[in-house]
Amino acid sequence: MASKAVSKAGSDLQYRAERLTNKLLALAARHFGAALATPKVRFDLRGKNAGQARVTNQDGYLIRYNAQLLERHPRAFLAQTVPHETAHLVAYSLFGPRISPHGRQWRTVMAIFGAPPERCHDYDIDGLQTRHLRRYDYRCACRTHRLTSIRHNRVRSGQTYRCRQCGQPLERDPRQSNDG
């Protein structure tokens, strides 16, 4: 797949977003008196999500931003999305992996950043290219679940998913065709 060239304005916005990410990390480090790892920052997120903070074995800390949404809504993106994702990594670093993603610790970091602790963005996403995943029916003791092709392939590779209500392992609905 050919990648799109980044416009000069887009490149400048990406630079500003990455610089702001690092400034917010420095602010949090000073506030909490803690050393915080600098994440890798990528602008490869697509679809409806504006940002994503991850901790991975390969990359360590990683923040992915949606470059299309950054270009469409630069002021709001820099004011809300960049602090939002950076706060996830700060909260994770300081308080550990068992915290609620948008819980008290995350909201505290958002307050330090001077950003409203909102979970979701309200950016216009009309016309954005999004990925449509195929869905597969799986059953448990109490109902039918619709798993995406990603989870379906994980099940085929040996992963088990359980129903949150009845606790039973999910099994492929035998009534669905065997095409995957």
N, C-alpha and C positions, 0 to 999 in steps of 0.2 A: 504494500500500500504506500503510495507516495505521500510524503508529509507536506503539509502546507507551509509556505514560507511565513515567517513571523514578521509582521509589519514593524516599522520603526517605533510607532506608538505602542504596539503590543510588546515589543522588546523593552521599552522604557517602563511600561507598567509592570512587567515581570521583574525587572530589576528593582523597582520600588517595592513590590510585594515581598521579594526575598530580603531586601534591606530592612523592611518593617518587621518581618519575622524575627530577624536577628536582634533588632532593637528591643522587641518585646521580650525575647529570651534574656537579654542583658538586664532589662528592668526587673524581671522576675527573679533572676539570680541575685541582684542587689537586695531586693525586698526580702527574700527568704534566706539570704546569706548562704546560698548553695551553688555549687558548680552544676551547670546544666549542659548537656551535650548539644552540639549544633546539629540539627537535622539536615539531611539532604532535602532539597526543595526541587520539585519537578512540576511542570505545567502540562501534564499529559492526561489529566482527568477529563472525561467526556460525559455527555449526557446531562442529567438534571442536577447532579451533585456539584456543589460549588467547591468543596474541599474535602480532604480526607487526611487524617493523622494516623500513622501506623507505626508500630514497633515490630521490626522484622529481624529474623536471624541474619539475613544477608546484608541488609542496608542499615541496621541499627534504627535510628529514628528517621522517619520519612514523612514529609508533608507533600501531598499532591494537590495542586490547584487546577481549576478548570479555566484555561486561558480564554476560552470564548466568553464565559461569564465575566471574567476580569475585564475584558475589552468592552463588553456591553454595559457594565455597571461598575466602572472603576472606583468611584467615590465610596459607594456602599460596600463594595468588595473589600477595599482596604480598611474601611472602618469596622466591618463586621466579620467577614469570613477569615481574614488573616488572624485577627485576635482569637477567634473561635477555635481554629485549628491549632494555633500555637498554645492556647490554654490547655488543650487536650494533652499535649506532650509535657507541658510543665506539671500539670496535675498528676499525670502518670509517673513522671520522674520523682516527684516529691512524696506522693502518697501511695504509690504502688498500683498494681494492675487490678486489684479487686474493687476499686472505687466505681461508683455509678458514673457513666460517661458524661452526663449533664447534671451531676449531683453537686453537693455542697462545696467540695474542693474545687471543682471546675468553675462554679459560680464565683468563688472567692478570687480565683485567678482572673476571671473576666472583670471583676470589680477593680482589681489592681490595674488592669489594662484600660479601664475607663470605657469599656464596651458593654452594651446591654447583653445579658446572658440569655440570648434567644437560641432555641434549638435549630430552627429551620429558616432558610432564606425565603424571600418572596420575590425573587428576581423573575423577570419575564423570560421564559424559556421557549417561547414559540419559535419554531423553525430550527431548534437545535437538533443535531444528529444524535439520536439515542439508539442504544442497542436493545433489540427485542429478543428476549430469551424464550425458547420453547419451554413449555411446562409439562410435567408428568404427574399423573395421579398416583399417590401412595395412600395406603390405608393403615389405620391402627384399630384399636378396639372401639373407639368412639366416633371416628369421622374420617373423611377424606381430606388429604393434604395435597396442595399443588406445589411440587418442588420444581425449581428452575433446572435447566439443563446442566448448570454447574453442579448443583447438589446431586442431581441424578447421576452424573458421571463420577462423583465422589463415592456414591453408594456402590456403583459398579466396581470401584477400585477397593472396596472393603470398608468404607466408613459407615457407621450406623447413626441414624438420627432417631430420636425418640419424641413422642407426643408430649407436649408440656402439660396436658391435662390428665391423660391416663397413664403416662409413663411407658407405654408399649413401644417397641421398635416399629418404625415405619417400614412397610413392605410394599413393593410395586403392586398396583391394582392389576389383577390378572385379566380384567376385562379390557384394559388398554392394549393396543396392538404391540407386537414385539419388534418395533422398528428402532429401538435405541437401546 
